Amino acid sequence: MYPSIPYVGDAVYWKSMLGLQEKLVFRRFLYSKITISVLIGALFFALTAVWDVYGKYREAARNRDVASVEYEAAQMQVAALKKEVELLKTDRGVEKTIREEFGFAREGEGAIILVEDALPQNTKTPLRKENFLEKIWENIKTVF
């Protein structure tokens, strides 16, 4: 019925037991508290290092965005200055700049200066409407 296994003695039994014992020793070592704590410590160290690198990456990305905005603003300022230089190369542009900056006028020209009142004298500030809760609070305050 069953195939017969030739008997070779206790060598087969001890060989299989040695393999089982080696597995048990390895498992005991692998699942020991010291090994698990070392692995958790290594994991914590790796996560700390990765977190620091990620923080530096985010800071670099923010700095890149700020630098990009500053670069665009500088480019716009350069374009405006080039336009102003081109304007100042002509007599008409120089005259316009002098009139705007210093308020000079040609002979025979008059200047009109408009001054507005700071606040009109007869204006009243609109009264603020109290909401329902403010009215209740005012009534409570008058009682006490």
Secondary structure as UniProt FT lines:
FT   HELIX           10..30
FT   HELIX           33..88
FT   HELIX           91..102
FT   TURN            107..108
FT   TURN            121..122
FT   HELIX           132..143
//
